Amino acid sequence: MRKDSRGHDGMGVSLILDLTQMHYPGLVQEFCGGLRGEMRLICIGNKVTGYFRKCHPFDFKASGSGRKETLSTVPAELLMIMKSLFLKFGFYSGCVDFIQTDDKRWVITEFSYLWPLRNLPYLTRYWDLNQPSEKPLEMANSWVPSDWILKDMVAR
């Protein structure tokens, strides 16, 4: 798969058969067929929220499909990956896209520093990386990313 360096929400994503079809600037990702979708996890400080993006019917990509679901659980393995990524590299916030391969391995397909706020309706639960559990905590009201950012900055 090729993704334009300025592509987002499925725009600028195409399937290429070999690198001679590559146009630059852009990114190349391994194509994983038969996907149901991808999980996008957003981390701010020690909190993680996210949603699941389902693939288009008869298509190879989930981004831009508009077919999103609220997460009811996140595998503990992914929470540990998020914690180790953000601690190891000192990232403050960002989002990571995960897909699961046929052999049940989780693969990171994208790491982004920014994420669109229009996905807020799907972000109703969160997980605390200091108390990892697959069971989520419910958000008291609608999520405001800037509140999490400010609370985390004050705590530091």
N, C-alpha and C positions, 0 to 999 in steps of 0.2 A: 504494500500500500504506500502511496505517496501522499503527503500532506503538505500543502503550501505553508510556508513559515508564518504567514498571516492568516491562515485558515482557522476557522472556529465553527462550532455547532454543525459539523458535517460539510461546511463549505470548503472547497479547495482540497477535498479528499478524493483520491481516485485509485483504482486498481491498476497496477502496472505489471506487465509480464516479465520484464527484465530492466536492468538499469539504463539501457539505451533509451528508454521512454521517460527517463527522469528529467525533470525541468528544475532548475535551481533559481532562487533559494527554495529549499524544501527539506522535509524530513522523510525518512524511509522507515517503515515499521513492517515487521513480519506479518504476513497475512495468516490469520487463523480462521479457517472456514467453520461453518456450523455453529457459530456462536448464538447464544440466546440474547446476549447483551453484555454490558459492562457496568461495573460498580465504580462510581466516583465518590471518593472520600475526601472531605475537606477538613483540614486541621488548622486550628488557631490555638496557639499555646498548648495546653494539655487536653483540649477537647476536640472530638472528631464527630462530624455529622456527614451526611451524604445521601445519595439516592442511586437507584438502579435505572440505567437507560436500556430499553429493549431495542433490538435491531429492527430495522424496517423489514416488513415481509419481503422475501425474495431479494434481499440486499445484504451487503457484507459489513455495514457499519451501523453503530448505535448512535453516534453523535449526530445531532440534527434531526433525529427521528421524531422528537416531540413526545415519544412514548416513555414517560418516566414513571417510576413508582417510588413511594416512600419506603425506606428500609425498616424492617421489623427486627432484623438481626444483622450483625457483622461477624464473620468468623474471627475467633480469637487470634488466629494466625495473621490476619490482615491488620488487626489492631497492634500486634507486636511489630509487624513490619513498619507501620506508620510511626510508632514510637521510636524504633531504632533509626529510621531514616531521619526523622526530625531532630533527634538528639545527636546522632553521629555527625550530621552536617550543620547543625546549628540553625536550621530553618525555623523561622518564626511562624509562618503560615504558608499554606499552599494546598493544592489538591492533587490527588493521585488517581489515575484510572487503572483499574484492575480488570483483567479477563481471566477466565478459568479455561485451561486447555482440556482436550479430551482425556488426558491422563490425570486430571484434577489438580494440576499445578496452577498456582496463581502467578500471573505475569503482569508486570507494570508496563503499560503501553504509553503512558504520558504522565508528566509531572508539570503542573502549571502553577504559576505564582498567583494568577488572577482567576476569578470565576464569575460568571454572570449572575447578577442578583435576581433575575427573573425566575430562577429555580427555587426561590425561597419557599413556595408553597409545599415543596416536597421534603423540606428540612424540618421535620417535626420532632425528631429524636436525636439524642447525642450519646456519645460514649466518653468516659473520662479515662484518659491514658494512665492516670495515677492509680486507678482502680479498675484494671481491665476485666471486662465481663462481656459476654456476647449479648447480655440483656441490656437494652438501652434505657436511658433516663428520658423521661418526657420533658419537653420544653414547656415552661409555664405559660408562655404566650408566643406570639410570632417571633421568630429569630431575627435579631438585629446584629449582624457581624461586627459592627463598630463597638457594641457593648462588650462582646467577648474580647476584642482587641484591647480596649481600654482597661478592662479588668485584668487581663494578663499583663499589660504594661505596668500597671500600678503594683501588682504582686511581685514583679521583678525588682 
